[in-house]
């Protein structure tokens, strides 16, 4: 699964469309928060179980995405980073212990930025032990669709 992202935009979009159609305006913010909190409440064991169901390369990518978002938020340049895609401009490479991406992207607020990173994962591929990255230029909005990016 090339270009994996931590969030699942197609599901989010379809749920939000149904919210717009089927629910009064005052309920939408509450339902949106519920959609975000339900997966969080499921806990780390559930995340680990989900990761174990993925093929090894995708499991490593997802572990790197989780670590990457946390690390990038701490950097302060992109404190609201909420999405990371590993293979936007070039495919990410996995060598069994590390994911290297020279064509990734990270989302913060309403902007996407080019990103390169190298991420080392544990032997079981469930956690990233290091994430070294460089944030590049902002990706123009008119290129988002061609690159598979979204708001």
Secondary structure as UniProt FT lines:
FT   TURN            2..3
FT   HELIX           9..22
FT   HELIX           25..41
FT   HELIX           43..52
FT   HELIX           56..75
FT   TURN            77..80
FT   STRAND          81..85
FT   STRAND          93..94
FT   STRAND          98..108
FT   TURN            109..110
FT   STRAND          111..121
FT   TURN            123..124
FT   STRAND          128..139
FT   HELIX           141..143
FT   HELIX           144..147
//
